[in-house]
Amino acid sequence: MSKKIETATFAGGCFWCMVRPFDTFPGIVKVLSGYTGGTVTNPTYEQVKSQTTGHTEAVKIWYDPSVVSYDQLVTLYWQQTDPTDASGQFQDRGSNYRPVIFVNSAEQAAVAQASKAALQAREQFDKPIVTQIQLVQPFFVAEDRHQQFYQKHAERFAQEEAGGRAAFVAQHWQNH
């Protein structure tokens, strides 16, 4: 591993379900669940869930770019989400579950935009790709009970995955 560590921030619905795919990917140093894109400093889960703060649930990923590229992370991100649904993800509805790629550099923005355009051009989906690409905003780490949820609460995690995400991923990403 190199000494240079970079970060990526993705919102793709329930953060419980967004951690595992990245956490288990080569080159990932750390993944934290949290909140970003809103107007309140250090919001709580209850505040974000109320959809009054403007935040979305997200994951912040620390990665080694000598092992995994940002482009690979964006590709993995697409494969965890329904990029045609701006109103939430799967059974999780509302602005706090909206899909957003938060970029922290011009390079990340270019990669994300190109990846989004390529996904749209493939016509893999019947609807337009609506995932937003925005400048990174302050990221507030979620409460401890939300960290590594898939490991701490495997049965509940499986229920969440069965709420539509797993079936969607299998249907739309199996051969991509």
Rosetta constraint file for C-alpha pairs under 8 A:
AtomPair CA 1 CA 27 HARMONIC 7.73 0.50
AtomPair CA 1 CA 64 HARMONIC 6.54 0.50
AtomPair CA 1 CA 66 HARMONIC 6.77 0.50
AtomPair CA 1 CA 67 HARMONIC 6.98 0.50
AtomPair CA 2 CA 64 HARMONIC 6.42 0.50
AtomPair CA 2 CA 65 HARMONIC 7.77 0.50
AtomPair CA 2 CA 66 HARMONIC 6.17 0.50
AtomPair CA 3 CA 64 HARMONIC 7.86 0.50
AtomPair CA 4 CA 64 HARMONIC 6.52 0.50
AtomPair CA 4 CA 65 HARMONIC 7.38 0.50
AtomPair CA 5 CA 62 HARMONIC 6.36 0.50
AtomPair CA 5 CA 63 HARMONIC 5.52 0.50
AtomPair CA 5 CA 64 HARMONIC 4.94 0.50
AtomPair CA 5 CA 65 HARMONIC 6.82 0.50
AtomPair CA 6 CA 62 HARMONIC 5.63 0.50
AtomPair CA 6 CA 63 HARMONIC 5.43 0.50
AtomPair CA 6 CA 64 HARMONIC 6.40 0.50
AtomPair CA 6 CA 65 HARMONIC 6.83 0.50
AtomPair CA 7 CA 60 HARMONIC 6.80 0.50
AtomPair CA 7 CA 61 HARMONIC 5.34 0.50
AtomPair CA 7 CA 62 HARMONIC 4.50 0.50
AtomPair CA 7 CA 63 HARMONIC 6.10 0.50
AtomPair CA 8 CA 60 HARMONIC 5.80 0.50
AtomPair CA 8 CA 61 HARMONIC 5.11 0.50
AtomPair CA 8 CA 62 HARMONIC 6.68 0.50
AtomPair CA 8 CA 63 HARMONIC 7.85 0.50
AtomPair CA 8 CA 70 HARMONIC 7.55 0.50
AtomPair CA 8 CA 102 HARMONIC 7.32 0.50
AtomPair CA 8 CA 103 HARMONIC 7.01 0.50
AtomPair CA 8 CA 104 HARMONIC 7.57 0.50
AtomPair CA 9 CA 58 HARMONIC 6.79 0.50
AtomPair CA 9 CA 59 HARMONIC 5.66 0.50
AtomPair CA 9 CA 60 HARMONIC 4.45 0.50
AtomPair CA 9 CA 61 HARMONIC 6.16 0.50
AtomPair CA 9 CA 101 HARMONIC 6.48 0.50
AtomPair CA 9 CA 102 HARMONIC 5.30 0.50
AtomPair CA 9 CA 103 HARMONIC 7.01 0.50
AtomPair CA 9 CA 136 HARMONIC 7.34 0.50
AtomPair CA 10 CA 58 HARMONIC 5.45 0.50
AtomPair CA 10 CA 59 HARMONIC 5.48 0.50
AtomPair CA 10 CA 60 HARMONIC 6.68 0.50
AtomPair CA 10 CA 77 HARMONIC 7.34 0.50
AtomPair CA 10 CA 99 HARMONIC 7.66 0.50
AtomPair CA 10 CA 100 HARMONIC 6.03 0.50
AtomPair CA 10 CA 101 HARMONIC 4.84 0.50
AtomPair CA 10 CA 102 HARMONIC 5.94 0.50
AtomPair CA 11 CA 15 HARMONIC 7.41 0.50
AtomPair CA 11 CA 56 HARMONIC 6.66 0.50
AtomPair CA 11 CA 57 HARMONIC 5.94 0.50
AtomPair CA 11 CA 58 HARMONIC 4.07 0.50
AtomPair CA 11 CA 59 HARMONIC 6.36 0.50
AtomPair CA 11 CA 97 HARMONIC 7.24 0.50
AtomPair CA 11 CA 98 HARMONIC 6.78 0.50
AtomPair CA 11 CA 99 HARMONIC 5.03 0.50
AtomPair CA 11 CA 100 HARMONIC 4.93 0.50
AtomPair CA 11 CA 101 HARMONIC 6.33 0.50
AtomPair CA 11 CA 102 HARMONIC 7.79 0.50
AtomPair CA 12 CA 18 HARMONIC 6.74 0.50
AtomPair CA 12 CA 57 HARMONIC 7.62 0.50
AtomPair CA 12 CA 58 HARMONIC 6.76 0.50
AtomPair CA 12 CA 77 HARMONIC 7.80 0.50
AtomPair CA 12 CA 80 HARMONIC 7.30 0.50
AtomPair CA 12 CA 81 HARMONIC 5.76 0.50
AtomPair CA 12 CA 89 HARMONIC 6.73 0.50
AtomPair CA 12 CA 97 HARMONIC 6.55 0.50
AtomPair CA 12 CA 98 HARMONIC 6.42 0.50
AtomPair CA 12 CA 99 HARMONIC 4.44 0.50
AtomPair CA 12 CA 100 HARMONIC 6.65 0.50
AtomPair CA 13 CA 17 HARMONIC 7.74 0.50
AtomPair CA 13 CA 18 HARMONIC 7.57 0.50
AtomPair CA 13 CA 57 HARMONIC 6.60 0.50
AtomPair CA 13 CA 58 HARMONIC 7.57 0.50
AtomPair CA 13 CA 81 HARMONIC 7.59 0.50
AtomPair CA 13 CA 88 HARMONIC 6.00 0.50
AtomPair CA 13 CA 89 HARMONIC 4.81 0.50
AtomPair CA 13 CA 90 HARMONIC 7.70 0.50
AtomPair CA 13 CA 92 HARMONIC 6.53 0.50
AtomPair CA 13 CA 96 HARMONIC 7.62 0.50
AtomPair CA 13 CA 97 HARMONIC 4.12 0.50
AtomPair CA 13 CA 98 HARMONIC 6.03 0.50
AtomPair CA 13 CA 99 HARMONIC 6.36 0.50
AtomPair CA 14 CA 18 HARMONIC 6.76 0.50
AtomPair CA 14 CA 57 HARMONIC 6.28 0.50
AtomPair CA 14 CA 58 HARMONIC 7.71 0.50
AtomPair CA 14 CA 89 HARMONIC 7.52 0.50
AtomPair CA 14 CA 92 HARMONIC 6.78 0.50
AtomPair CA 14 CA 97 HARMONIC 6.22 0.50
AtomPair CA 15 CA 19 HARMONIC 6.41 0.50
AtomPair CA 15 CA 33 HARMONIC 5.84 0.50
AtomPair CA 15 CA 34 HARMONIC 7.50 0.50
AtomPair CA 15 CA 57 HARMONIC 5.60 0.50
AtomPair CA 15 CA 58 HARMONIC 5.53 0.50
AtomPair CA 15 CA 59 HARMONIC 6.25 0.50
AtomPair CA 16 CA 20 HARMONIC 7.95 0.50
AtomPair CA 16 CA 33 HARMONIC 7.37 0.50
AtomPair CA 16 CA 146 HARMONIC 6.80 0.50
AtomPair CA 16 CA 147 HARMONIC 7.72 0.50
AtomPair CA 16 CA 148 HARMONIC 7.40 0.50
AtomPair CA 16 CA 149 HARMONIC 5.66 0.50
AtomPair CA 16 CA 150 HARMONIC 6.60 0.50
AtomPair CA 16 CA 157 HARMONIC 7.24 0.50
AtomPair CA 17 CA 150 HARMONIC 7.37 0.50
AtomPair CA 17 CA 157 HARMONIC 7.25 0.50
AtomPair CA 17 CA 160 HARMONIC 7.36 0.50
AtomPair CA 17 CA 161 HARMONIC 6.76 0.50
AtomPair CA 18 CA 22 HARMONIC 7.26 0.50
AtomPair CA 18 CA 58 HARMONIC 7.80 0.50
AtomPair CA 18 CA 59 HARMONIC 6.78 0.50
AtomPair CA 18 CA 80 HARMONIC 7.13 0.50
AtomPair CA 19 CA 23 HARMONIC 5.75 0.50
AtomPair CA 19 CA 31 HARMONIC 6.42 0.50
AtomPair CA 19 CA 32 HARMONIC 7.37 0.50
AtomPair CA 19 CA 33 HARMONIC 7.18 0.50
AtomPair CA 19 CA 59 HARMONIC 6.67 0.50
AtomPair CA 19 CA 148 HARMONIC 6.97 0.50
AtomPair CA 19 CA 150 HARMONIC 7.73 0.50
AtomPair CA 20 CA 24 HARMONIC 6.04 0.50
AtomPair CA 20 CA 148 HARMONIC 7.80 0.50
AtomPair CA 20 CA 150 HARMONIC 6.67 0.50
AtomPair CA 21 CA 25 HARMONIC 6.50 0.50
AtomPair CA 21 CA 76 HARMONIC 7.71 0.50
AtomPair CA 21 CA 80 HARMONIC 7.81 0.50
AtomPair CA 22 CA 28 HARMONIC 6.87 0.50
AtomPair CA 22 CA 31 HARMONIC 7.15 0.50
AtomPair CA 22 CA 61 HARMONIC 7.59 0.50
AtomPair CA 22 CA 73 HARMONIC 7.87 0.50
AtomPair CA 22 CA 76 HARMONIC 7.79 0.50
AtomPair CA 23 CA 28 HARMONIC 6.35 0.50
AtomPair CA 23 CA 29 HARMONIC 7.98 0.50
AtomPair CA 23 CA 30 HARMONIC 6.86 0.50
AtomPair CA 23 CA 31 HARMONIC 5.97 0.50
AtomPair CA 24 CA 28 HARMONIC 7.49 0.50
AtomPair CA 26 CA 67 HARMONIC 6.96 0.50
AtomPair CA 26 CA 68 HARMONIC 6.87 0.50
AtomPair CA 27 CA 63 HARMONIC 5.64 0.50
AtomPair CA 27 CA 64 HARMONIC 5.23 0.50
AtomPair CA 27 CA 65 HARMONIC 7.39 0.50
AtomPair CA 27 CA 66 HARMONIC 7.85 0.50
AtomPair CA 27 CA 67 HARMONIC 4.93 0.50
AtomPair CA 27 CA 68 HARMONIC 5.33 0.50
AtomPair CA 28 CA 61 HARMONIC 7.11 0.50
AtomPair CA 28 CA 62 HARMONIC 6.11 0.50
AtomPair CA 28 CA 63 HARMONIC 4.39 0.50
AtomPair CA 28 CA 64 HARMONIC 6.40 0.50
AtomPair CA 28 CA 68 HARMONIC 7.68 0.50
AtomPair CA 29 CA 61 HARMONIC 7.55 0.50
AtomPair CA 29 CA 62 HARMONIC 5.32 0.50
AtomPair CA 29 CA 63 HARMONIC 5.17 0.50
AtomPair CA 29 CA 64 HARMONIC 6.96 0.50
AtomPair CA 30 CA 61 HARMONIC 5.84 0.50
AtomPair CA 30 CA 62 HARMONIC 5.14 0.50
AtomPair CA 30 CA 63 HARMONIC 7.12 0.50
AtomPair CA 31 CA 59 HARMONIC 6.49 0.50
AtomPair CA 31 CA 60 HARMONIC 5.68 0.50
AtomPair CA 31 CA 61 HARMONIC 4.54 0.50
AtomPair CA 31 CA 62 HARMONIC 6.42 0.50
AtomPair CA 32 CA 59 HARMONIC 5.52 0.50
AtomPair CA 32 CA 60 HARMONIC 5.36 0.50
AtomPair CA 32 CA 61 HARMONIC 6.67 0.50
AtomPair CA 32 CA 141 HARMONIC 6.76 0.50
AtomPair CA 32 CA 142 HARMONIC 7.83 0.50
AtomPair CA 32 CA 147 HARMONIC 6.34 0.50
AtomPair CA 32 CA 148 HARMONIC 7.77 0.50
AtomPair CA 33 CA 57 HARMONIC 7.36 0.50
AtomPair CA 33 CA 58 HARMONIC 5.95 0.50
AtomPair CA 33 CA 59 HARMONIC 4.61 0.50
AtomPair CA 33 CA 60 HARMONIC 6.59 0.50
AtomPair CA 33 CA 141 HARMONIC 6.09 0.50
AtomPair CA 33 CA 142 HARMONIC 5.62 0.50
AtomPair CA 33 CA 146 HARMONIC 6.67 0.50
AtomPair CA 33 CA 147 HARMONIC 5.87 0.50
AtomPair CA 34 CA 57 HARMONIC 5.88 0.50
AtomPair CA 34 CA 58 HARMONIC 5.40 0.50
AtomPair CA 34 CA 59 HARMONIC 5.97 0.50
AtomPair CA 34 CA 60 HARMONIC 7.37 0.50
AtomPair CA 34 CA 139 HARMONIC 6.50 0.50
AtomPair CA 34 CA 140 HARMONIC 5.33 0.50
AtomPair CA 34 CA 141 HARMONIC 4.21 0.50
AtomPair CA 34 CA 142 HARMONIC 4.22 0.50
AtomPair CA 34 CA 143 HARMONIC 7.94 0.50
AtomPair CA 35 CA 43 HARMONIC 7.49 0.50
AtomPair CA 35 CA 48 HARMONIC 7.62 0.50
AtomPair CA 35 CA 55 HARMONIC 5.76 0.50
AtomPair CA 35 CA 56 HARMONIC 5.59 0.50
AtomPair CA 35 CA 57 HARMONIC 4.81 0.50
AtomPair CA 35 CA 58 HARMONIC 5.62 0.50
AtomPair CA 35 CA 59 HARMONIC 7.95 0.50
AtomPair CA 35 CA 139 HARMONIC 5.74 0.50
AtomPair CA 35 CA 140 HARMONIC 5.18 0.50
AtomPair CA 35 CA 141 HARMONIC 6.54 0.50
AtomPair CA 35 CA 142 HARMONIC 6.60 0.50
AtomPair CA 36 CA 55 HARMONIC 5.05 0.50
AtomPair CA 36 CA 56 HARMONIC 5.64 0.50
AtomPair CA 36 CA 57 HARMONIC 6.77 0.50
AtomPair CA 36 CA 58 HARMONIC 6.65 0.50
AtomPair CA 36 CA 137 HARMONIC 6.10 0.50
AtomPair CA 36 CA 138 HARMONIC 5.93 0.50
AtomPair CA 36 CA 139 HARMONIC 4.82 0.50
AtomPair CA 36 CA 140 HARMONIC 6.42 0.50
AtomPair CA 37 CA 54 HARMONIC 6.28 0.50
AtomPair CA 37 CA 55 HARMONIC 4.68 0.50
AtomPair CA 37 CA 56 HARMONIC 6.18 0.50
AtomPair CA 37 CA 136 HARMONIC 7.84 0.50
AtomPair CA 37 CA 137 HARMONIC 5.67 0.50
AtomPair CA 37 CA 138 HARMONIC 7.17 0.50
AtomPair CA 37 CA 139 HARMONIC 7.84 0.50
AtomPair CA 38 CA 53 HARMONIC 5.43 0.50
AtomPair CA 38 CA 54 HARMONIC 4.00 0.50
AtomPair CA 38 CA 55 HARMONIC 3.89 0.50
AtomPair CA 38 CA 56 HARMONIC 7.29 0.50
AtomPair CA 39 CA 53 HARMONIC 5.67 0.50
AtomPair CA 39 CA 54 HARMONIC 6.12 0.50
AtomPair CA 39 CA 55 HARMONIC 7.22 0.50
AtomPair CA 40 CA 53 HARMONIC 5.86 0.50
AtomPair CA 41 CA 140 HARMONIC 7.72 0.50
AtomPair CA 42 CA 140 HARMONIC 5.70 0.50
AtomPair CA 42 CA 141 HARMONIC 8.00 0.50
AtomPair CA 43 CA 47 HARMONIC 6.05 0.50
AtomPair CA 43 CA 48 HARMONIC 6.56 0.50
AtomPair CA 43 CA 53 HARMONIC 7.68 0.50
AtomPair CA 43 CA 140 HARMONIC 7.33 0.50
AtomPair CA 44 CA 48 HARMONIC 6.31 0.50
AtomPair CA 44 CA 142 HARMONIC 7.26 0.50
AtomPair CA 44 CA 143 HARMONIC 7.53 0.50
AtomPair CA 45 CA 49 HARMONIC 5.93 0.50
AtomPair CA 45 CA 142 HARMONIC 7.00 0.50
AtomPair CA 45 CA 143 HARMONIC 7.44 0.50
AtomPair CA 46 CA 50 HARMONIC 6.22 0.50
AtomPair CA 47 CA 51 HARMONIC 7.01 0.50
AtomPair CA 47 CA 52 HARMONIC 6.77 0.50
AtomPair CA 47 CA 53 HARMONIC 6.65 0.50
AtomPair CA 48 CA 52 HARMONIC 6.68 0.50
AtomPair CA 48 CA 53 HARMONIC 5.87 0.50
AtomPair CA 48 CA 54 HARMONIC 7.37 0.50
AtomPair CA 48 CA 55 HARMONIC 5.96 0.50
AtomPair CA 48 CA 56 HARMONIC 7.13 0.50
AtomPair CA 48 CA 57 HARMONIC 7.85 0.50
AtomPair CA 48 CA 96 HARMONIC 6.49 0.50
AtomPair CA 49 CA 96 HARMONIC 6.57 0.50
AtomPair CA 51 CA 55 HARMONIC 7.47 0.50
AtomPair CA 51 CA 94 HARMONIC 7.25 0.50
AtomPair CA 51 CA 95 HARMONIC 6.52 0.50
AtomPair CA 51 CA 96 HARMONIC 6.01 0.50
AtomPair CA 54 CA 95 HARMONIC 7.32 0.50
AtomPair CA 54 CA 96 HARMONIC 7.03 0.50
AtomPair CA 55 CA 95 HARMONIC 7.74 0.50
AtomPair CA 55 CA 96 HARMONIC 5.71 0.50
AtomPair CA 56 CA 95 HARMONIC 6.59 0.50
AtomPair CA 56 CA 96 HARMONIC 3.88 0.50
AtomPair CA 56 CA 97 HARMONIC 5.55 0.50
AtomPair CA 56 CA 98 HARMONIC 6.45 0.50
AtomPair CA 57 CA 96 HARMONIC 5.88 0.50
AtomPair CA 57 CA 97 HARMONIC 6.01 0.50
AtomPair CA 60 CA 139 HARMONIC 7.76 0.50
AtomPair CA 63 CA 68 HARMONIC 7.14 0.50
AtomPair CA 64 CA 68 HARMONIC 6.22 0.50
AtomPair CA 64 CA 69 HARMONIC 7.97 0.50
AtomPair CA 65 CA 69 HARMONIC 5.18 0.50
AtomPair CA 65 CA 70 HARMONIC 7.21 0.50
AtomPair CA 68 CA 72 HARMONIC 6.47 0.50
AtomPair CA 68 CA 73 HARMONIC 7.41 0.50
AtomPair CA 69 CA 73 HARMONIC 6.53 0.50
AtomPair CA 70 CA 74 HARMONIC 6.22 0.50
AtomPair CA 70 CA 108 HARMONIC 7.07 0.50
AtomPair CA 70 CA 111 HARMONIC 7.59 0.50
AtomPair CA 71 CA 75 HARMONIC 6.18 0.50
AtomPair CA 71 CA 111 HARMONIC 6.16 0.50
AtomPair CA 71 CA 112 HARMONIC 7.44 0.50
AtomPair CA 71 CA 115 HARMONIC 7.66 0.50
AtomPair CA 72 CA 76 HARMONIC 6.18 0.50
AtomPair CA 73 CA 77 HARMONIC 6.04 0.50
AtomPair CA 74 CA 78 HARMONIC 6.32 0.50
AtomPair CA 74 CA 112 HARMONIC 6.67 0.50
AtomPair CA 74 CA 115 HARMONIC 7.40 0.50
AtomPair CA 75 CA 79 HARMONIC 6.57 0.50
AtomPair CA 75 CA 115 HARMONIC 7.44 0.50
AtomPair CA 76 CA 80 HARMONIC 6.75 0.50
AtomPair CA 77 CA 81 HARMONIC 6.80 0.50
AtomPair CA 78 CA 82 HARMONIC 7.50 0.50
AtomPair CA 78 CA 83 HARMONIC 6.81 0.50
AtomPair CA 79 CA 169 HARMONIC 6.43 0.50
AtomPair CA 79 CA 173 HARMONIC 6.04 0.50
AtomPair CA 80 CA 165 HARMONIC 7.45 0.50
AtomPair CA 80 CA 169 HARMONIC 6.43 0.50
AtomPair CA 81 CA 89 HARMONIC 6.95 0.50
AtomPair CA 81 CA 99 HARMONIC 7.58 0.50
AtomPair CA 81 CA 165 HARMONIC 7.38 0.50
AtomPair CA 81 CA 169 HARMONIC 7.46 0.50
AtomPair CA 82 CA 89 HARMONIC 6.48 0.50
AtomPair CA 82 CA 90 HARMONIC 7.63 0.50
AtomPair CA 82 CA 168 HARMONIC 7.55 0.50
AtomPair CA 83 CA 99 HARMONIC 7.05 0.50
AtomPair CA 83 CA 129 HARMONIC 5.26 0.50
AtomPair CA 83 CA 130 HARMONIC 5.90 0.50
AtomPair CA 83 CA 131 HARMONIC 5.30 0.50
AtomPair CA 84 CA 125 HARMONIC 7.63 0.50
AtomPair CA 84 CA 127 HARMONIC 5.95 0.50
AtomPair CA 84 CA 128 HARMONIC 5.78 0.50
AtomPair CA 84 CA 129 HARMONIC 4.73 0.50
AtomPair CA 84 CA 130 HARMONIC 5.19 0.50
AtomPair CA 84 CA 131 HARMONIC 6.89 0.50
AtomPair CA 85 CA 89 HARMONIC 6.60 0.50
AtomPair CA 85 CA 98 HARMONIC 7.80 0.50
AtomPair CA 85 CA 99 HARMONIC 7.71 0.50
AtomPair CA 85 CA 129 HARMONIC 7.95 0.50
AtomPair CA 85 CA 130 HARMONIC 6.56 0.50
AtomPair CA 85 CA 131 HARMONIC 7.50 0.50
AtomPair CA 86 CA 98 HARMONIC 5.49 0.50
AtomPair CA 86 CA 99 HARMONIC 6.34 0.50
AtomPair CA 86 CA 130 HARMONIC 5.95 0.50
AtomPair CA 86 CA 131 HARMONIC 6.44 0.50
AtomPair CA 87 CA 93 HARMONIC 6.08 0.50
AtomPair CA 87 CA 94 HARMONIC 5.46 0.50
AtomPair CA 87 CA 95 HARMONIC 6.09 0.50
AtomPair CA 87 CA 97 HARMONIC 7.25 0.50
AtomPair CA 87 CA 98 HARMONIC 5.70 0.50
AtomPair CA 88 CA 92 HARMONIC 5.69 0.50
AtomPair CA 88 CA 93 HARMONIC 4.35 0.50
AtomPair CA 88 CA 94 HARMONIC 5.15 0.50
AtomPair CA 88 CA 95 HARMONIC 6.32 0.50
AtomPair CA 88 CA 96 HARMONIC 7.35 0.50
AtomPair CA 88 CA 97 HARMONIC 4.50 0.50
AtomPair CA 88 CA 98 HARMONIC 4.56 0.50
AtomPair CA 88 CA 99 HARMONIC 6.96 0.50
AtomPair CA 89 CA 93 HARMONIC 6.31 0.50
AtomPair CA 89 CA 97 HARMONIC 6.15 0.50
AtomPair CA 89 CA 98 HARMONIC 6.79 0.50
AtomPair CA 89 CA 99 HARMONIC 7.44 0.50
AtomPair CA 89 CA 165 HARMONIC 7.84 0.50
AtomPair CA 90 CA 163 HARMONIC 6.68 0.50
AtomPair CA 90 CA 164 HARMONIC 5.28 0.50
AtomPair CA 90 CA 165 HARMONIC 5.92 0.50
AtomPair CA 91 CA 163 HARMONIC 5.68 0.50
AtomPair CA 91 CA 164 HARMONIC 6.48 0.50
AtomPair CA 92 CA 97 HARMONIC 6.41 0.50
AtomPair CA 93 CA 97 HARMONIC 6.28 0.50
AtomPair CA 94 CA 98 HARMONIC 6.84 0.50
AtomPair CA 98 CA 131 HARMONIC 7.86 0.50
AtomPair CA 99 CA 131 HARMONIC 5.21 0.50
AtomPair CA 99 CA 132 HARMONIC 6.58 0.50
AtomPair CA 100 CA 131 HARMONIC 5.49 0.50
AtomPair CA 100 CA 132 HARMONIC 4.70 0.50
AtomPair CA 100 CA 133 HARMONIC 5.70 0.50
AtomPair CA 100 CA 134 HARMONIC 6.98 0.50
AtomPair CA 101 CA 112 HARMONIC 7.42 0.50
AtomPair CA 101 CA 131 HARMONIC 7.31 0.50
AtomPair CA 101 CA 132 HARMONIC 6.24 0.50
AtomPair CA 101 CA 133 HARMONIC 4.79 0.50
AtomPair CA 101 CA 134 HARMONIC 6.32 0.50
AtomPair CA 102 CA 133 HARMONIC 5.90 0.50
AtomPair CA 102 CA 134 HARMONIC 4.92 0.50
AtomPair CA 102 CA 135 HARMONIC 5.31 0.50
AtomPair CA 102 CA 136 HARMONIC 4.57 0.50
AtomPair CA 102 CA 137 HARMONIC 7.49 0.50
AtomPair CA 103 CA 108 HARMONIC 5.48 0.50
AtomPair CA 103 CA 109 HARMONIC 5.57 0.50
AtomPair CA 103 CA 112 HARMONIC 7.87 0.50
AtomPair CA 103 CA 133 HARMONIC 6.99 0.50
AtomPair CA 103 CA 134 HARMONIC 6.07 0.50
AtomPair CA 103 CA 135 HARMONIC 4.96 0.50
AtomPair CA 103 CA 136 HARMONIC 5.14 0.50
AtomPair CA 104 CA 108 HARMONIC 6.47 0.50
AtomPair CA 104 CA 109 HARMONIC 7.55 0.50
AtomPair CA 104 CA 135 HARMONIC 6.01 0.50
AtomPair CA 104 CA 136 HARMONIC 5.25 0.50
AtomPair CA 105 CA 109 HARMONIC 6.24 0.50
AtomPair CA 105 CA 135 HARMONIC 7.97 0.50
AtomPair CA 106 CA 110 HARMONIC 6.14 0.50
AtomPair CA 107 CA 111 HARMONIC 6.26 0.50
AtomPair CA 108 CA 112 HARMONIC 6.03 0.50
AtomPair CA 109 CA 113 HARMONIC 6.00 0.50
AtomPair CA 109 CA 133 HARMONIC 7.40 0.50
AtomPair CA 110 CA 114 HARMONIC 6.04 0.50
AtomPair CA 111 CA 115 HARMONIC 6.03 0.50
AtomPair CA 112 CA 116 HARMONIC 6.06 0.50
AtomPair CA 112 CA 133 HARMONIC 7.18 0.50
AtomPair CA 113 CA 117 HARMONIC 6.13 0.50
AtomPair CA 113 CA 133 HARMONIC 7.42 0.50
AtomPair CA 114 CA 118 HARMONIC 6.10 0.50
AtomPair CA 115 CA 119 HARMONIC 6.12 0.50
AtomPair CA 116 CA 120 HARMONIC 6.23 0.50
AtomPair CA 116 CA 129 HARMONIC 7.27 0.50
AtomPair CA 117 CA 121 HARMONIC 6.08 0.50
AtomPair CA 118 CA 122 HARMONIC 6.26 0.50
AtomPair CA 119 CA 123 HARMONIC 7.08 0.50
AtomPair CA 119 CA 124 HARMONIC 7.22 0.50
AtomPair CA 119 CA 129 HARMONIC 7.70 0.50
AtomPair CA 120 CA 124 HARMONIC 7.30 0.50
AtomPair CA 120 CA 125 HARMONIC 7.76 0.50
AtomPair CA 120 CA 128 HARMONIC 6.76 0.50
AtomPair CA 120 CA 129 HARMONIC 6.03 0.50
AtomPair CA 124 CA 172 HARMONIC 7.64 0.50
AtomPair CA 125 CA 129 HARMONIC 7.99 0.50
AtomPair CA 142 CA 146 HARMONIC 6.28 0.50
AtomPair CA 142 CA 147 HARMONIC 7.22 0.50
AtomPair CA 143 CA 147 HARMONIC 7.14 0.50
AtomPair CA 145 CA 149 HARMONIC 7.18 0.50
AtomPair CA 148 CA 152 HARMONIC 6.40 0.50
AtomPair CA 149 CA 153 HARMONIC 5.63 0.50
AtomPair CA 149 CA 154 HARMONIC 7.49 0.50
AtomPair CA 149 CA 157 HARMONIC 6.99 0.50
AtomPair CA 150 CA 154 HARMONIC 5.22 0.50
AtomPair CA 150 CA 157 HARMONIC 5.34 0.50
AtomPair CA 153 CA 157 HARMONIC 6.01 0.50
AtomPair CA 154 CA 158 HARMONIC 6.12 0.50
AtomPair CA 155 CA 159 HARMONIC 6.50 0.50
AtomPair CA 156 CA 160 HARMONIC 6.37 0.50
AtomPair CA 157 CA 161 HARMONIC 6.25 0.50
AtomPair CA 158 CA 162 HARMONIC 6.12 0.50
AtomPair CA 159 CA 163 HARMONIC 6.47 0.50
AtomPair CA 160 CA 165 HARMONIC 7.98 0.50
AtomPair CA 161 CA 165 HARMONIC 5.41 0.50
AtomPair CA 161 CA 166 HARMONIC 5.41 0.50
AtomPair CA 162 CA 166 HARMONIC 5.88 0.50
AtomPair CA 162 CA 167 HARMONIC 7.23 0.50
AtomPair CA 164 CA 168 HARMONIC 6.06 0.50
AtomPair CA 165 CA 169 HARMONIC 6.04 0.50
AtomPair CA 166 CA 170 HARMONIC 6.14 0.50
AtomPair CA 167 CA 171 HARMONIC 6.07 0.50
AtomPair CA 168 CA 172 HARMONIC 5.96 0.50
AtomPair CA 168 CA 173 HARMONIC 7.91 0.50
AtomPair CA 169 CA 173 HARMONIC 5.26 0.50
AtomPair CA 169 CA 174 HARMONIC 6.95 0.50
AtomPair CA 170 CA 174 HARMONIC 5.09 0.50
AtomPair CA 172 CA 176 HARMONIC 7.93 0.50
